[in-house]
Every structure is written in structure tokens, then in C-alpha cells.
Amino acid sequence: MDLLQNVLVYVTLAIAVGYILKKFFLPKALFASKNAKKSPGKACGQEDCGCH
């Protein structure tokens, strides 16, 4: 039972550290969607933006 608890604690810790790294330290450009990369200058709501 102790082994299972230790494994679960380390897995949870790894997920939490990974989330914090992704959220605060890695550049957002790595996780941008393909639509955002295609037309970064156009915002939704402009005429003929192609998003609808």
C-alpha cells in the first residue's frame, strides 16, 4: 500500500510541476492553435475574418 501511495504522490507532483511550467514559463507560441498561427493580425469581429 505504501508503494502505491508513493507512486500516486509522485505522479501528482509531476503533473502539478508540468502544469506550472506550461502555464508560467513556456512561451505561449508553442501551444497556439493552427488558426491563430494562420492569421495572427486579424481579430474575430472584423469583416470577412474567415472564422465563421
Summary of the structure (lengths in Angstrom):
residues: 52
radius of gyration: 19.3
end to end distance: 53.4
largest distance: 61.1
contacts: 79
relative contact order: 0.08
helix: 63%
strand: 0%
